[in-house]
Amino acid sequence: MAAVLVFVVMLIDAVPLWLFWERISAHASKWRVRPLWYLRFAGVGWCLGLVSMYVLVGLLLIFITKSADVADWIVFCAFALGGLFGGAIPPAASYLALRMRTTPDPDYGPLDSSEE
């Protein structure tokens, strides 16, 4: 049963990566930019963010369980939500970096030179 719960948590935590992976690919193809660097950053950042949040939640639960017993559903929810937060921040930052690179600045006028 524990292996099934771990698999479910990993599937839940993969949703932000999947969403931002699609957004990065779509935005890069729209602006004709190579998305490889941004996709790598999103994937590696997702893995590191997920592991770091799992470690943080694990340490927090160890600290809490010294004073009181914790139900299994609380542990499941803590790891699921912690993984969602840790796994969503790096892909979102990668998408934001791509948007900042490709979005024109309105202060400098239109991109085409037809209005001269």
C-alpha positions as MATLAB code, in Angstrom:
seq = 'MAAVLVFVVMLIDAVPLWLFWERISAHASKWRVRPLWYLRFAGVGWCLGLVSMYVLVGLLLIFITKSADVADWIVFCAFALGGLFGGAIPPAASYLALRMRTTPDPDYGPLDSSEE';
ca = [
       0.000    0.000    0.000;
       2.854    2.387    0.767;
       4.345    1.867   -2.702;
       1.024    2.776   -4.284;
       0.813    5.963   -2.212;
       4.364    6.937   -3.191;
       3.472    6.381   -6.847;
       0.326    8.510   -6.473;
       2.298   11.309   -4.811;
       4.881   11.244   -7.616;
       2.116   11.442  -10.238;
       0.514   14.370   -8.437;
       3.865   16.123   -8.133;
       4.610   15.671  -11.850;
       1.607   17.804  -12.859;
       3.410   21.205  -12.580;
       6.319   19.933  -14.664;
       3.952   18.642  -17.319;
       1.972   21.896  -17.437;
       5.001   24.174  -17.653;
       6.737   21.810  -20.109;
       3.804   22.260  -22.473;
       3.705   26.042  -21.938;
       7.461   26.384  -22.552;
       7.281   24.313  -25.734;
       4.275   26.237  -27.065;
       5.703   29.661  -26.279;
       9.124   28.816  -27.702;
       7.648   27.516  -30.942;
       5.470   30.635  -31.215;
       8.489   32.931  -30.923;
      10.834   30.557  -32.823;
      13.229   30.138  -29.904;
      15.053   26.918  -29.084;
      13.395   25.641  -25.895;
      16.079   23.096  -24.945;
      17.820   25.181  -22.285;
      14.523   26.163  -20.663;
      13.217   22.585  -20.727;
      16.441   21.295  -19.155;
      16.272   23.946  -16.451;
      12.635   23.046  -15.784;
      13.345   19.300  -15.584;
      16.472   19.486  -13.440;
      14.936   22.191  -11.256;
      11.813   20.080  -10.797;
      13.898   17.113   -9.610;
      15.989   19.216   -7.231;
      12.972   21.140   -5.936;
      11.055   17.920   -5.356;
      13.908   16.259   -3.477;
      14.613   19.337   -1.376;
      10.963   19.705   -0.394;
      10.705   16.010    0.458;
      13.749   16.382    2.720;
      12.320   19.531    4.304;
       8.898   17.949    4.894;
      10.551   14.791    6.247;
      12.646   16.778    8.708;
       9.607   18.790    9.746;
       7.568   15.633   10.329;
      10.400   14.096   12.359;
      10.471   17.236   14.499;
       6.672   17.178   14.939;
       6.425   13.460   15.723;
       8.758   13.834   18.687;
       5.968   15.609   20.535;
       2.816   13.998   19.081;
       1.659   11.160   16.876;
       0.819   12.097   13.291;
      -1.852   10.334   11.253;
      -0.903    8.716    7.950;
      -3.167   10.967    5.908;
      -1.376   14.037    7.286;
       1.957   12.603    6.145;
       0.494   11.875    2.694;
      -0.925   15.393    2.367;
       2.289   16.998    3.627;
       4.413   15.174    1.056;
       1.919   15.788   -1.753;
       1.606   19.519   -1.078;
       5.305   19.947   -0.349;
       6.177   18.217   -3.584;
       3.719   20.381   -5.496;
       5.295   23.554   -4.160;
       8.872   22.346   -4.579;
       8.180   20.926   -8.010;
       6.306   23.957   -9.332;
       8.738   26.771   -8.549;
      11.686   25.859  -10.869;
       9.557   25.102  -13.979;
       7.615   28.318  -13.366;
      10.897   30.231  -13.118;
      12.059   28.671  -16.371;
       8.832   29.674  -18.110;
       9.137   33.187  -16.675;
      12.712   33.461  -17.977;
      11.521   32.420  -21.447;
       8.687   34.943  -21.344;
      11.047   37.696  -20.228;
      13.392   36.878  -23.102;
      10.730   36.839  -25.801;
       8.248   39.530  -24.736;
       8.941   42.903  -26.394;
       9.187   46.016  -24.281;
       6.392   48.495  -25.102;
       8.650   51.432  -24.227;
      10.705   50.867  -27.362;
       7.805   50.870  -29.785;
       6.650   48.227  -32.255;
       8.907   45.424  -33.400;
       8.286   45.956  -37.111;
       9.736   48.948  -38.904;
       6.702   49.537  -41.125;
       5.468   52.492  -39.032;
       8.360   54.817  -39.814;
];
